[in-house]
Amino acid sequence: MTGAAPAFATGAGAVAGATTKVTDPVTEQAALAQAGETGEPVEITAARTEYASTTANPDGSFTLTQSTAPQRVRADDGSWGGVDTTLVRRADGSVGPKASVVDLAFTGGGSGSGRDMIRLGSKQGSVSLGWPGALPEPVISGATATYANVMAGVDLELTATAEGYHEVLVVKSAAAAASPELEQVSLSASGEGLRVVPGAGGGLRAVDENGNTVFKGPAGQMWDSAGSQQTVSQSARMTAADDPQDPAGGGTTTQPGVGDSTAVLPVHVEGDAVSVTPDLGLLRGTETVYPVRIDPSVGLGVSERSVISSDGDRWWQFDGDYGVGLCGNADGYYCGNGYKNRMLFELAPTQLAGKYVLDATFRAHETWSFNCNAHWVDLERTDNMTEGTHWPGPKDLDQMGDRNVSYGRGDNCSPSQPDSWVEFNDNPAEPDENLKSTVRSFADGKISRLTFMLRAKDETDARAWKRFDDNAELKVNYAYQPGVPTSVGVIPGNGNTAYCRPSSTDPLMVTRIDPMVQARVQTKVEAHKGEEEGSLQAEYVVERGDDAAWHEVWSAYRPASGWVPDETLQSLRTSSRADGGLYRLRARTQSHWSYDGASGDLFSPYSSWCYFKIDSTAPKAPTITAGAPYTQCTVNLCDPRGGPGTPGKFTFTHNSADSDVKAFRWRLLTTSAQKTKQVIGATVTVDDVTPSLAGTQVLSVEASDLKLDSSGRTRWGTPAEFAFKVSTPKGPVGRWHLDDGTTGSGVVVAKDVATEAGARHDATLHGAAGATWSGRGRRGDPDYSLRLNDAATNPADQVGYAATASAAVNTKDSFTVSAWVQLSDSSNNRVVLSESGTNGSAFALYYSASFKKWIFNRMDRDQANPAFIRSVADEINPPLNVWTHLSGVFDSKNDADKSNDTIQLFVNGRPQGDPVPLAASASTYEPWTANAGMQIGRSMENGGYGGYFFGLVDEISVWQDPLTGDSIMTEAQAAVDDVPTNELVAHWDAAAATVTAIPESTSTLYAPGSLTLAGGAVPNADRSAVVLNGTSAYASVTGPVVDDSGSFTVSASVELDSEALAAKPVGYSGQIASQRTGNESAWALWVTKPADDAYQWKFTRTARGSNGQVIQSAEVMDDELAETDTWVQVTGVFNAQESLESDDPSYGKLHLYVGTIAQPSGENADFTAAQAGSGELAIGRGAKGGAVGNYLPGSLESLKVWTGAMTADQVSAQVQAASGAG
């Protein structure tokens, strides 16, 4: 068993070797300053990892050095030291290495020891492998623990490496080989935070909660000892003086050597066990030379490396040095029997994301060459490798370089040829060397992983045989790329607030002919949160469009000289512009770099246009005066008053310079609670300025003389702003995370964890068969939820629920209730929450089987045969088995007047229709108080309970206040510490594909089924991919997978087939993945072909009307061309809770990420339709324009779907957190 892991220092034992003292880490800015002062590079120790180091250079550039093998280990106290795999006994009885980059422990032997034979951990979790029975106390020698006679004549050897372990069964004799126990070797497998799944080519993987591979290993292997008995005549061998090393290299007790007979053993995963079936012909063959070693491989990988051989051998995650080229005979010297080797290195240097690559060098350390004459070695970029990669290796993509060298023979050559680094760096005289441009594409997110192959240029010449060790390096010099600036806008008068009006039909009115413009400069990716980064300028462009077609009339930079770091707000006044002119502004960030005596500039894409009109005679900024309860913020004082939903009184008075003001319009800039409102008069008092969120709010007011401008529109003047602070509202009076128990735990109480003053209302589970716990949770692992009734097969048991002992809210006063739900059965009414009286429920939040919609209702009175007053969802047939957020609000307006009482339902944060007036809907309505406990999963009607819920309920909250729409939108993010959460709800990994399907690997409750392959879709096990022909191939599963009327994230690892794409016409679009709504794709990831040899990624959303026609669409397009013939991670995010930058109080925005790089969302990314796709989910094809097609030519490695909108940081951490050192 062989293994490697992500960078994670073991927590046990002291760091061996020289140890770096613990000091405050050197930040990027400190390193830059020191490098500038000293003229020497300075390491940014804050960015140091086990595999990588970064230095700041005197010229302002940076250098990242990424290694393929760990260079250091971080100890528990934060100090750094060398790797030391020497095993030591620990206080807990286990055995582990002194210092490695994994949390590794072997059993110390004794009773029950087999259960924890190996524990391998990382920050993401751990995997434990168990032996079937007790193991003896091991004998420790260096990095190896030997457990003698675990079977008769069979030893178990566990060997620690810098990145993991080897596990080998040593069968010492033919008699031992005859044991039936060896006909299948099985180990128990368990994980904490990780799941064990099949890997590529018969291998094994352990994946985290987001489906990212943390641990991996190839198929197992076994080998005998035939190589040790091969003899070659002394005259045919090099003498010791000629060859101080074994020319073939390789071959240890943990991996096969030259001449050993070998066999590959696919690993099988079934339940909580992994097993291999040894090759009995090799195990018990008449030609077999003992001992035989069996390695049922389970492992894990950081940056991957492998040696592949033409004779079928492979050494994944090899240690030490191995050969490249033809291992044969030449000039009377012998290497081997004529096999060929190639060496692969795969890197994921994630610290480069968003950087501009100035130079790149790959180097490998040559330890030996066949003779003293130089021979050519090539560095090729190939398709990505997997743990299943074998000879001849991945497809060649591009040459990175070649070198004619000979190193490692020392004094056997004259002059001496010591071992040395072989460096590959682009030679300007050879245009086919493309290392720098390739690494630049990686930094731009166009390539997910970089795979390099070392091989002899002439693989027929044994003299070209060389050996290289496992530690190769990628050295990259870089500078920061600029990002699209934020806070772009125009300050219309003499105020401080900038505005950006996105429409030329409603431009900002500016009364100065030299308005102030502003922009906040950004880097493309913020590498170190909170730190200043980059050398940047803001560039502004103003165009005019009323006198002719739009044309540039002014541009400028700030600062005028020098550079500023990211997040710096830059502003300046334009030169005088024409009074009455219609203008538009946009801005971009410029960055500057210097390297190796050269310098240059880079530019971000432009921001969206901001439109403004100059009219010096338009009304000036009016005066705003506050009444109760809010007061104006000053520089030194900003007292919070009122609260969300609490209206404020304000008086608007015309500017003293104006005499003909007749109207005002106003809106709150920092909340989407209100559209712009208009009032008539020269001085007006309004009492309905109602903020919907806490914190600082800005009221914007414009005056008008009601005259028409040159375009025939009402002329509005320069806005005035009034900042005031809104008090934080009371928190929920009840909150139940429903993570109190696990399946079978016996826990029957769900704790109320609200922190508001007052009694807590714990909920008790009733009906053991119907009320259970689930490992699914809306906030992701390790969250849980309450599962009701669909696990019970007997209808008599399908009456499970939970209830508090007393009422959680007073239903006579204003209140709000909310919950996350997964409805699994819609055949009857299914109640989420209610609170009961004597005859019925004062409210119920439920699914109605007759309406086929979600409903929030109230009964008019606590009586038999009551009248029901309902707030009904807009959409029919809500999707099943997907997370949906529901809220219900009862608003009594905090008075005794029942005529203005209303209720309103919210689905995924969106209001459903208008608030429903209760008294107007039922003349018999009276507000009344429920006197029983809150019911989770049922309600009362006519004195009896029913409507039992089927499915999951999670994250219940109740407030004794009517939450505003914005507050409910915030609640629908399911945030923890103000960061929205998400849950992986589906993952299809082609590594586990069969000839008919790609299994869904989360295997959780309500998970969708397998993607069924059709139309010629073919799995490729060695590449962990499904190949799609672009004409008919696809795979699909019954949907929906996610409620896309709410927030979600979808990500695919895809490779485009350049040859097949070239044959497609310009204008072609191919769908990578989509979820249908009728004959359209509700959402889809695409590749498009806008021109010959040009391809772009795209993420879209589409909504249909009742007639099936498209009523709304949105898209985000990659701003650069897509790479072909390489794996790319493409991620689409729909944030249903993101407010739009317009006067329309709406929510919903699309985002696209290529790799970790966010693409500009642009003006077409807004999507406000609350429509859920309900059709199939498919890869390789989709629906558009009423037809199914758009077949994709390429391959798909994996597809993942999450409930919840990821932030940029989460995309980097959860989507791109593959097994790569960064």
LUMPA-768512 format. One record per residue (C-alpha): residue in one letter; x negated, y, z. Coordinates in steps of 0.001 Angstrom, whole numbers, plus 500000, padded with zeros to 6 digits. Each point is the difference from the previous one (the first is absolute). Layout:
AXYZ
...
END
This chain:
M500000500000500000
T498455503271498997
G501071503484500931
A499374503698499917
A501987502905501413
P500642503710499960
A497735502329501861
F500741499371503665
A497363499516502644
T500472497162502411
G500972501132503431
A497877497439501797
G496316500028500553
A497391502699499652
V498931501388496670
A496724498433499018
G496956501661498563
A499273503691500017
T502932501933501328
T500957503531499065
K500742502082503057
V503585501101500483
T500216503694499149
D502704502268498711
P500522499114496345
V498639502469497453
T502920501415498028
E499914500878496349
Q499826503729500575
A497235499637502601
A498002497746497670
L500383502449497101
A498826502888502136
Q496998498033501278
A499094498806496491
G500122503576498734
E497755501199502803
T497432497196499827
G500022499242496295
E500351496308500833
P502973497611499692
V501905499482503252
E502176496989500724
I503650500642500847
T500092497509502832
A503705500609500518
A500543498271496623
R497693497031500680
T501399496472499723
E498485496533500165
Y499615500034496221
A499680503657499023
S498180503192500857
T500462503543498697
T497524502848499949
A500410503712499416
N497407501400497611
P498335503432500025
D501652500928496678
G503475499457501482
S500636496607498402
F500482496735501850
T498591496486499587
L501938496856500876
T498084496733500243
Q502294496974499999
S498491496573500711
T501373496587499152
A498762498523503282
P500293501546503472
Q497108502254500987
R500855500565503631
V502472499160502743
R501834502392502269
A500089499035503660
D502786500588502474
D498263503128501331
G499839501542496526
S496281499408499464
W498663498384496837
G497657497042499801
G498878497196497747
V501876496827499096
D499174497016502198
T501938496781499402
T498280498097502800
L502720498239501952
V500423500605503712
R502371498612502585
R502497502548501268
A501649500486503339
D503317498626498731
G498319496736499020
S499975500678496273
V496964500231497744
G499341502913497666
P497336502015498180
K498122502753501778
A500857502592497365
S502061499605496846
V502564502005498090
V502802497619500954
D501590499087503285
L498941496360499905
A500281497329502683
F499410496229499903
T501402497703502644
G497753499111502911
G501376496442500017
G501922498081502626
S503655499252500630
G502326501860497636
S497031501467498173
G501101498889496545
R502902502391500017
D497627502974499765
M497204498465497965
I499425503274498129
R501416503447500576
L499201502597497364
G501225503541500529
S499995503510498629
K501761503226500852
Q502991498793497996
G500424496768501959
S498542496546500377
V500229496450498736
S499428496919502143
L499195496556498636
G500519496955502147
W498520496504500028
P502417497093500623
G498743499041503449
A497366500973502514
L496478500849498891
P496802499236501918
E497730502694501348
P497878501180497093
V496252499932499642
I498894503506499027
S497088500642497690
G499653503531498687
A503204500886498146
T501379496444499966
A502108498143502559
T500080496230499427
Y502847497930501439
A498773496427499890
N502127497039498944
V503343501768499636
M500794496829498063
A497897496860500040
G496787500921498214
V501239503490499107
D498672503252501477
L501626503415499788
E497668502937499334
L501229503565500514
T497574502659498820
A500380503736500564
T499046502401497234
A499810503760499942
E503526500147498573
G501677496818501128
Y499195496335500310
H499408496653498309
E501781496879501178
V498664496675498752
L500775496397500825
V496848497891499725
V500804496390499048
K496800498194500904
S500493496552498503
A502092497812497733
A501532498392503067
A501123503401501255
A501348500854496530
A502293496983500121
S502075501556502801
P503645500612498981
E499829503264501964
L497879501468497204
E502584499371497289
Q501603503314500956
V498424502664502179
S502620502183501665
L499603503018502250
S502676501937501809
A500183503664499025
S501551502886501891
G499706503741499848
E500506503108502089
G501058502776497652
L499046497858497016
R501666497316497860
V498220497132498297
V500954499616496316
P498571498180496939
G497148501750498204
A498584499988496494
G498760496788498420
G501021497798502895
G498623502400502609
L501541501538503069
R500806503511501182
A501087501631503222
V502024503144499353
D501095502813502276
E503454501497500467
N499621501883496701
G498961496950498017
N496365501120499774
T497409497254500021
V497892500230503124
F498467496508500004
K499509497806496978
G498118496988498793
P499637497874496867
A501077496431499560
G498080497629502258
Q497094497989498755
M498034496909500910
W496538498866499032
D497610497185500667
S496230500038500512
A498910498713496605
G497917503090499352
S497739499287502939
Q498978496639498479
Q499273501222496480
T496326499759499161
V498056501935497447
S496385499240499210
Q497496502259501657
S498557500934496641
A503391501263498872
R500430502153503066
M498374503267500805
T497375499710502675
A500527501700503316
A497444502581499004
D501864500702496787
D503437500024501553
P500262500816503667
Q503773499571499770
D502422497413498674
P500663501320496482
A503623498842499950
G500902501569503333
G503224499335501843
G501052496802501688
T500557499887503760
T501805497831502487
T503007502268499439
Q499971500079496197
P498983497508497278
G496495500043498559
V498492499073496665
G500746496397499025
D502713499431502564
S503187498400498687
T502939502307500673
A503778500075499831
V502563502805500355
L502750499529502595
P503115502225499633
V501375501199503324
H503664499293500735
V502082502230502249
E503074498469501560
G501690501510503010
D497409500614502673
A497384497678498545
V497323500131497321
S498501496894498515
V497694498619497315
T499846496547498462
P496379498882499516
D498895498419496737
L499828496329501040
G497866499139496992
L497283502324501265
L500610499229503656
R499734496221499576
G498256499587496633
T497271497458499423
E497653502755498801
T500815502316502891
V497040501137502071
Y500819500713503627
P500549502146501891
V503053501347498174
R501196503431501016
I503667501029499797
D500944503661500163
P503805500600500143
S499455503634499207
V501868502736501770
G498378503398500111
L500244503688499433
G498377502713497973
V498867503630500202
S498064500862496882
E499864496705498166
R497051498278498405
S499557496642498348
V497601497938497969
I501600497852497305
S498278497163498219
S500553498280496679
D499928496619501758
G503153500919501912
D498429501101503273
R500783503345501541
W498748501763503095
W502631502481501134
Q498740502558502543
F496517498550499609
D497250500876502465
G496366500474499092
D498652499882496456
Y501275498036497016
G498941499673496403
V501276501633496813
G499429498585496508
L498994496535498763
C498533497702502633
G498023497622497771
N496443499264498922
A497408502185498323
D496217500078499656
G499605496827502042
Y501985501331502932
Y503311498695501268
C502971501889501501
G502975497678499544
N502035497842497681
G501016502733497597
Y502988501627501702
K500657503724499706
N500902502438502778
R501660503393500043
M500385502290502994
L503094502079500782
F500450502955502342
E503347501688500619
L500284503332501792
A502828502176501241
P498192503191501086
T503151501759501174
Q498074503014501345
L499627501127496384
A503721500545499472
G500613503461498593
K496296500828499627
Y498208501149496858
V497154497618499184
L496809501829499011
D497795496924499675
A500123496292500777
T497360497303500445
F500506496289500586
R497036498090501307
A499316496383500846
H496998498613501840
E497931497586497904
T498167497536502237
W498420497679497408
S499451499577496268
F499029496916498011
N496715501480498742
C498108503249499873
N501397501142496657
A502928502408500040
H503357498693498811
W503280501802499473
V502810499892502534
D503423501491499200
L502490501747502246
E503519499605498636
R503285501324501284
T502547497187499919
D503607499414500853
N500516499573503736
M498969496812501724
T502018497923502437
E499154497256502429
G500959497639497148
T497533501400497449
H497782497381498346
W497761499684496922
P499766501834497655
G501467502715502184
P502349502924499381
K500414501647496618
D497285502467498982
L501251503590499845
D496990502246499478
Q496224500040500272
M498639502020502889
G496341499613499088
D497060497651499532
R496451499858501372
N496865498185498857
V498237499101503263
S498118497363501952
Y499767500185503797
G499373497663502894
R496952497970498997
G497675502052502150
D496300499362499609
N500654497203497500
C500111502810497458
S497449502659499183
P500741502633500895
S502048498708502914
Q503755499772499548
P501682500260503404
D503739499583500342
S501777503227499112
W503275501768499318
V501168499946496380
E501909503211499328
F502649500547497327
N500712503615499158
D501377501387496737
N497313500628497414
P501038503016497888
A498251498400497041
E502288496966500220
P503655501047499589
D501217496477500805
E498964500422503660
N503105501233501819
L499456499566503721
K500636503625500960
S503221500314497979
T501221496673501370
V499440501026503614
R501618503341499202
S503111498178498785
F500061498054503237
A499803503190502049
D502942501339497995
G502090496977500971
K500056498636496456
I498247496798501087
S500924498122503164
R496799498003500510
L496571499959498354
T498507496642499044
F496437499742498732
M498258496952498571
L496251499401499947
R498878497566497325
A497012499284497830
K500184501617496594
D498654496774498512
E501650497085501773
T498149497484497824
D496538500934501284
A498986498473503338
R497275502640500283
A502730502626500573
W501088498285503241
K499970502440502926
R501259500016503537
F501845502846501721
D501148500205503587
D503512500646501303
N499431503657500819
A500670502134496936
E500822503697500211
L502063502583498166
K498594503485500526
V502241502877498946
N499356503734500026
Y503222501981500114
A501744503301500624
Y503581500775500971
Q502629500158497291
P502459502886500213
G503672499381500688
V503106501912498968
P500283503017502297
T502891500361502425
S501858503057501323
V499948501525496515
G502250503023499761
V500588503733499728
I500409502473502867
P502605502320498491
G499536503143502039
N497913500939503022
G500923496957502063
N498058496862500850
T502161497196498611
A499376498633496529
Y502804498622497866
C500040497655497056
R503146500027497896
P499836497030497605
S502540501346497488
S499721502818497495
T503756500564500329
D499661500888503686
P496590501691500317
L498667501599503148
M500644503764499948
V496785501937500631
T500080503721500689
R496243500597499804
I498375500056496578
D496872498428501536
P501409497093501985
M497886497819502253
V499460496405498827
Q498690497160502116
A498890496355499913
R498523497603502540
V497068498097498472
Q499816496219500425
T497749497062499353
K501525497119498031
V499777497655502975
E499372501117503564
A497276497636501145
H499712501165503612
K503214501293501530
G499619503353501683
E496523500670498605
E499065502608497424
E499032498436496676
G498978501133496546
S498680503166498335
L503106501492498480
Q501600503017498344
A503586500848499091
E500719500958496397
Y503222501896499221
V501710500420496633
V502941502327499329
E501992499893496771
R502702502332498685
G503060498792498148
D502511502842499489
D498151501852497236
A499045496983497884
A499359496315500397
W498289499198503276
H496420501291499855
E497211500541502523
V499638503582501263
W497826499623503108
S497688497534501723
A497581500148502907
Y498053497958502560
R499704500144503771
P497624500207501667
A498438502278497433
S496581498566500863
G498985496962501955
W502153497039500999
V502362499016502795
P501004496600501452
D503341498305499519
E503150501291501716
T498785503608499641
L502782502412499004
Q498810502416497318
S501981503067498919
L499545503151497948
R502032502649498222
T500463499871496284
S499167502950497850
S502975502262499229
R502614498243497932
A502847501380497904
D503070501129501915
G502923497882498859
G497795497137498786
L500794496314500587
Y496932498080501118
R498918496617501227
L497061498916502167
R498117496770500338
A496730499118501696
R497380497297500088
T497024499139502178
Q496469500214498644
S497155498109501683
H496281500487499563
W497199497443500115
S496226499980499884
Y497881496907499518
D496489499206498823
G499398503509498703
A503297500215498122
S503322501535500974
G503537500091498725
D503648500701500714
L503109497838500173
F503649501017499792
S503142498506501436
P503274499862498067
Y502068503165500263
S502783500430502497
S503580500387498827
W501083503409498685
C501354502645502378
Y502223502573498249
F500322503650501027
K501335503243498543
I498581503430500730
D502604502718500605
S498748502938502043
T503531501444500177
A501579496867501468
P501095500106503642
K497148499846502483
A499750497537502875
P502950500487502367
T499868500126503793
I501016496928502011
T501144500364503593
A500670497004502221
G502954499480502283
A500535497035502310
P498439497539500544
Y496854500366497861
T497175502543500305
Q497262500956497574
C496569498405500293
T497131502428500515
V496258499433499917
N499894499298503727
L503493498730500772
C502322497499498355
D502568498794502521
P502142497023499011
R503736500644500184
G503200498273498955
G499539496651498321
P500671498071496792
G503636500478499067
T500325503103502191
P501008503010497851
G498333503367500408
K501197503557499378
F497987502337497787
T500588503478498560
F498707500980496554
T499397503695499271
H498816501480496715
N496540501492499748
S499897503745500707
A498597500509496470
D503205498583498495
S503346501757499863
D502113497731497830
V499675496533501582
K503328498157499813
A499203496384500890
F497526497653501605
R499101496354499476
W498209497896502555
R498669496526500704
L497742498191502410
L496709499240498263
T498836497278502341
T503090497837500042
S502227498492497357
A503103500319502146
Q501492502835497988
K500156501238496463
T499580503687499313
K503007501964501245
Q501199503395498818
V501767502729501997
I501348503405498899
G499210503329501659
A497224502535500579
T499644498797503593
V501244496537500838
T500058497776503097
V500126496226499519
D500527497499502783
D499427496707498186
V496238499835499553
T499692496416501209
P496576498344500064
S500055496244499711
L496531499248501362
A498004501050503027
G496856502106499770
T499226503225498189
Q502554500928497340
V499863502842497484
L503109501916498934
S499616501619496571
V502336502849499004
E500237501901496690
A502030503112499248
S501812500797496752
D501582503016498408
L502060497529497924
K498598501510496816
L499098497715497132
D496435499626498821
S498894499861496371
S500988496331499822
G503503500661501266
R499379498522503443
T500785501640503326
R496922501836501203
W498710498979503403
G497166501772501739
T496929499045501956
P500743497579502854
A499423500784503635
E499061497246502451
F500919499477503625
A498211497232501905
F501582498501503088
K499472496854502017
V502675497384500594
S499966498003503227
T499383496279499898
P503325498183500365
K500726497446502636
G498837496540499167
P502206496948499700
V501865498952503138
G499521496397498927
R497373498325497828
W499568496280499432
H496985498835497977
L501331496423500183
D496466498639500140
D500447498429503416
G499929496341499012
T498895497516497388
T501810497011498561
G500445497425502733
S498589502262502715
G503151499837502139
V500018503781500462
V503601501250500185
V499543503688500888
A499241502830497588
K498506502910501919
D501221503558499609
V496734501938499679
A501434503515499635
T498238502626502093
E502786502542500495
A501222500468503546
G502886497759500974
A500780496343500420
R498479497451497653
H502310497564498262
D498283496691499374
A501842497722497599
T500600496322500732
L500149497381497254
H503110497803499983
G500601496794498089
A496662498211499969
A500612498295496665
G501011503246498298
A497822502616501691
T496297499346499528
W496781501837499215
S498272500328496639
G496354500512499048
R501150502554497419
G499905503603501176
R500540503297498200
R496727501407501326
G497955497108498626
D497871497501501894
P500072499380502897
D503497501456500286
Y503077497832500618
S503750500415499636
L503314498552501137
R501413497276497780
L503740499428500177
N502053496980498951
D498647499003496595
A497656497455501603
A502981498174501538
T501550497370497734
N503058499301502152
P502639502736499525
A500853499697503687
D496473501175500821
Q500088502989497650
V501117502359502725
G496652501221501241
Y499608503632501063
A498268502218502530
A501605502525502294
T499169502521502687
A501771499782503344
S501431503510499721
A500498502632497326
A496763501338498503
V501637503207498684
N503041502011500983
T502177499667496916
K502126503023500904
D497016502304499519
S497756500372496963
F497737497028499361
T497864498295497348
V499247496305499554
S497498498403497624
A498480496606499186
W497988498130497425
V501823496974498645
Q499613497107497579
L503431498714499075
S499900496362498890
D503705499258499493
S502725502297498636
S502954497620500023
N501595501705503039
N499752503240501937
R496568500178501646
V499662502397502930
V496619501460500907
L500942502205502972
S503158500897501893
E501178501106503424
S503271498722501391
G502916501062502075
T503009497908501046
N501543499323496585
G497365500927497477
S496699501692499256
A499529503741500243
F497623499716497046
A498639497289497752
L497056499995497603
Y500602497079497663
Y500256498404496577
S503561499738498694
A500807496916497929
S503086501682498563
F498305503281499054
K496735498159499226
K498197502956501533
W498329501160503169
I502386501936502252
F499855502093503163
N503420500317501611
R501930501215503020
M503343498829501341
D502520502759500588
R500828498669503484
D499249497037502231
Q503184498182499116
A501348496992498135
N500400500480496253
P498000503207499894
A499258502253497071
F496454499661498678
I498166503063498739
R497073499111497781
S496875501551498537
V499315497708497063
A496743499377498123
D499703501324496474
E498688496766498470
I501830496686499779
N498465496558500607
P496933500869502084
P497085497632499380
L499614497007502300
N496899498805501837
V498216503347499775
W499330502635502643
T502517502869500006
H500191502888502457
L503482500956501270
S501045502958502138
G503328501281501176
V500609503508501389
F502986501183502053
D499992503789500334
S502413501615502451
K498395503435499435
N499486500062503772
D503454501392500602
A503432498745501034
D501554500682496608
K500664496591498493
S500960501516496651
N496360500529499052
D498742496553501082
T498307498100497159
I498242496732499280
Q497452499229497308
L498114496935498821
F496366500134498855
V498340497218497976
N496209500043499765
G500101503535501359
R502386501318497351
P503421501394500924
Q502881498058498490
G502548502508498770
D500995502960502124
P500713499870503730
V503473498508500539
P502347502155502162
L501648497647502476
A503128501957500893
A500758500796496374
S499609496334499118
A502254498708502787
S502428502280501813
T499948497583502940
Y496282500431500550
E498770500721503494
P496358499866501052
W499709497179502522
T497343498347502108
A498965496369499646
N499749498339503393
A498135496792499072
G496437499317499013
M498547500621496592
Q500421496934497789
I497229498946497622
G501444497762497324
R503746500124500668
S502960502342500675
M503406499932501676
E503335500316498231
N503441499435501583
G498360498759503186
G497793497329498412
Y496469499914498650
G499004499151496461
G497986501161497013
Y496909498102501155
F496889501150498181
F497947497669497818
G496361500925499525
L497378502116501755
V500408503090502159
D497023502110501058
E499023503393501419
I503338501090501509
S500231503538501356
V502839502103501429
W500094503725500801
Q502494502032501953
D499758502660497288
P500964500288496337
L496720499673498136
T499493502190496957
G499431498493496590
D496308500864500089
S499626498351503409
I501646496835498682
M497664500052497016
T497094500102502448
E501472497084501966
A500312498002496780
Q496209500038499647
A499720497565502938
A496913501945501020
V497588499055502762
D497955502929501335
D501394502104497138
V498654497586497351
P502662498253497881
T499896496214500252
N500536497331497383
E500503496258499781
L498777497637497306
V503170498295498756
A498639498099496997
H496645498836498690
W499325497890496944
D496377498878499698
A499074498313496735
A497246498073501793
A502761497647501149
A501806499831496637
T501172496694498568
V500819499325496374
T503572501144500641
A499939502691502685
I498121502399502276
P501055499212503587
E500990502847502298
S497352499874502706
T501413501914502977
S502390497084500587
T501907502150502451
L503708500091500710
Y502019501264497001
A496865500134497848
P500776499771496286
G499257496823498094
S497248499118497588
L499449501908496781
T501001497510497319
L497671500013497006
A501672500214496598
G499396500827496364
G496440498734499924
A498650501437503260
V497006497825500930
P498123499761503316
N496207500157500003
A498832498471503275
D496346500990499681
R500900503673499528
S502853499979502551
A502215501450497301
V503070499458497879
V499385500801496333
L502734501864498082
N500002499974496201
G501706503359499428
T502694498549497749
S502158497671502089
A498280499098503278
Y501333501132503362
A500922498755503457
S503079500883502030
V501853499425503242
T503519500855501099
G500097503456501564
P500144502316501642
V496772499815501964
V500306503437501590
D502769502552500560
D498643502582497600
S502522502616501043
G497580500286502916
S496227500313500071
F497794497249498624
T496523499249498677
V499067497600497190
S496487499051498934
A498625497749497267
S496524498799499113
V500078499927496218
E497607499555497091
L500880501323496541
D499122498038496864
S498324502551497726
E500235497875496879
A503741499391500366
L500633503632500946
A498147501212496934
A502550498178497863
K502906501792501673
P501408503136498336
V499438503470501371
G502863500736502378
Y500029496449501366
S500789499490503693
G499442496796501930
Q501394499283503429
I497738498588502677
A502743499502502583
S503537501241500478
Q503303499552501826
R503040500281497800
T503233501908500264
G502201498721497186
N498127500384496735
E497555502518501388
S497093499716502414
A500884501614503324
W496273500341500541
A497060498866497929
L496233500075499667
W498993500480496354
V497142500309497602
T500655502289497032
K498196500590496705
P500158503709499087
A497387499691497249
D497719497463498381
D497561498501502515
A501550502074502782
Y502003498542502891
Q501474501503503163
W501569498671503193
K503458501213500979
F502502499552502855
T503686500699499298
R503435500015501603
T503361499894498221
A503620500307501175
R503123499057498048
G503514501406500089
S503182497945500230
N499998499738496196
G496544498431500013
Q498336503079498526
V496870501525501513
I500890502955502220
Q496609500722501538
S496407499000499431
A496596500916501391
E496397499091499262
V496394500474501040
M497299499524497377
D496304499247500483
D498074503133499038
E497181497957498446
L499759497079497602
A500281496471501363
E497179497479499844
T500632496738498160
D498596496496500499
T499384500612503693
W502032499697503161
V501711503181501157
Q502166500539503072
V503063502083499074
T502337501142502789
G503344501774499826
V501546501705503037
F503534501312500257
N500489502203503048
A503734500392500532
Q499314502242503001
E497764502524498226
S501689503366499537
L499794501753496663
E498355503359499478
S503074501822498784
D503149501712501220
D501813496675499665
P500092498293503433
S499220496592498507
Y497560497202500638
G498120497444497932
K496617500115498271
L497801497570498042
H496255499536500421
L497528497957497961
Y496608498719501142
V497362498486497756
G497691498266502412
T500040502353502964
I500253503120497833
A503315501859500132
Q501128501270496608
P501620503454499782
S503742499553500480
G500922502930497760
E503391501453499296
N501720496772498946
A499415498012503197
D503167501044501856
F502648497289500304
T503029500727502161
A502442497284498898
A500881497625502823
Q500527496947497837
A498629496561500807
G498853497592497342
S501612496595500391
G498728497977497061
E496988497800499445
L496481500874500924
A497672499179497124
I496372500229498977
G498967500328496370
R503287501347498700
G502815502346500956
A503112501814498910
K500143503369498284
G502536501728497817
G502524497229500540
A497716497227498755
V497617497537501614
G496463499883498619
N496861502090500385
Y497820496919500349
L496562500545501518
P496799498654498407
G497606499214502824
S499702498151503272
L501422500468503467
E498135499013503139
S502466501017502692
L503153502006500653
K500983501390503398
V503072501898501171
W500405501854503288
T503001501645501631
G498905503540500821
A498047502690498168
M496258499798500547
T497874503064500528
A496729500412498087
D498093498748503038
Q502240496946500225
V499514499202496313
S496260500041500594
A500194497953503197
Q502782497546499154
V500043499608496225
Q496309500322499260
A498754498263503155
A498679497038498080
S497019497993501116
G497458502570499001
A497437501740502090
G500185503665499843
END
